[in-house]
Amino acid sequence: MDIVRANNTDLREILELQYLAYQSEAALFGNTDIPPLKETLSELEAEFEKGIILKMVDVTGKIMGSVRSRSDEKTVYIGKLMVHPDQQKKGYGKKMLSEIERYYPNKRFELFTSTRSIDNIRLYEKMGYKKFKEEKVTDELVFVYLEKE
């Protein structure tokens, strides 16, 4: 698998992957009404203009993973790290996270996930991220924020 910068022509395929990959997150809540499953192509296009989106492609060129980032002077905000369900638990999430970090030397990194996403939290902690904040969104949804300096 190769990890390279995405083009705007990749966005529709990335969004389709997102709809597939985030089904497992929705299942944690028994509810498909989560932002990653409601994002539109125009919203993704706007995000594309503000940061970097990487894609992971297989030998046929099919997009099997993606990660996004945007930054300010001090911090890089990482989001939507996703791997096709058929390719999960193979180390690809770790590889994509490492790759996006390489684009931003000497920066602080921040990301968040649901407190129910134990596998995600475990991955981030293995990659050197530390919890620094929790934010209650609803009675069901609590985000945990992690950082890496």
Backbone hydrogen bonds, N-H to C=O, Kabsch-Sander energy under -0.5 kcal/mol:
donor,donor_aa,acceptor,acceptor_aa,energy
2,D,57,V,-2.2
4,V,2,D,-0.5
4,V,55,K,-2.3
6,A,53,I,-3.4
10,D,7,N,-1.9
11,L,8,N,-0.9
14,I,10,D,-2.3
15,L,11,L,-2.6
16,E,12,R,-2.1
17,L,13,E,-2.2
18,Q,14,I,-2.5
19,Y,15,L,-2.3
20,L,16,E,-1.5
21,A,17,L,-3.6
22,Y,18,Q,-2.4
23,Q,20,L,-1.3
24,S,21,A,-0.8
26,A,22,Y,-2.2
27,A,23,Q,-2.1
28,L,24,S,-1.0
28,L,25,E,-0.6
29,F,25,E,-0.6
29,F,26,A,-1.2
30,G,26,A,-0.9
31,N,26,A,-2.1
34,I,32,T,-1.7
37,L,34,I,-1.6
38,K,34,I,-0.5
38,K,35,P,-1.6
39,E,35,P,-1.1
44,L,40,T,-2.1
45,E,41,L,-2.6
46,A,42,S,-1.9
47,E,43,E,-2.0
48,F,44,L,-2.4
49,E,45,E,-1.3
50,K,46,A,-0.6
50,K,47,E,-1.1
51,G,47,E,-0.6
51,G,48,F,-0.7
52,I,69,S,-2.0
54,L,67,V,-2.8
55,K,4,V,-3.1
56,M,65,G,-2.6
57,V,2,D,-2.7
57,V,55,K,-0.5
58,D,62,K,-2.2
61,G,58,D,-1.8
64,M,56,M,-3.6
64,M,62,K,-0.5
65,G,56,M,-1.1
66,S,82,M,-2.2
67,V,54,L,-1.5
68,R,79,G,-2.7
69,S,52,I,-2.0
70,R,77,Y,-1.5
72,D,75,T,-2.3
76,V,108,R,-3.1
77,Y,70,R,-3.4
77,Y,75,T,-0.5
78,I,76,V,-0.6
78,I,110,E,-2.8
79,G,68,R,-2.2
82,M,66,S,-2.9
82,M,80,K,-0.7
84,H,64,M,-3.3
87,Q,84,H,-2.5
88,Q,85,P,-0.8
90,K,87,Q,-0.6
95,K,91,G,-1.8
96,M,92,Y,-2.5
97,L,93,G,-2.4
98,S,94,K,-2.4
99,E,95,K,-2.1
100,I,96,M,-2.5
101,E,97,L,-1.9
102,R,98,S,-1.4
103,Y,99,E,-0.7
103,Y,100,I,-0.9
104,Y,101,E,-1.8
107,K,104,Y,-0.8
108,R,74,K,-2.4
109,F,148,K,-3.1
110,E,76,V,-2.5
111,L,146,L,-2.2
113,T,144,V,-1.8
115,T,142,V,-2.7
117,S,114,S,-1.7
118,I,116,R,-1.9
121,I,117,S,-2.4
122,R,118,I,-2.6
123,L,119,D,-2.2
124,Y,120,N,-2.6
125,E,121,I,-2.6
126,K,122,R,-2.2
127,M,123,L,-1.5
128,G,125,E,-1.6
129,Y,124,Y,-2.5
130,K,147,E,-2.9
132,F,145,Y,-2.6
133,K,145,Y,-1.2
135,E,143,F,-2.6
137,V,135,E,-0.6
137,V,141,L,-2.8
138,T,141,L,-1.9
142,V,140,E,-0.6
143,F,135,E,-2.8
144,V,113,T,-3.2
145,Y,133,K,-3.4
146,L,111,L,-2.9
147,E,130,K,-2.5
148,K,109,F,-2.2
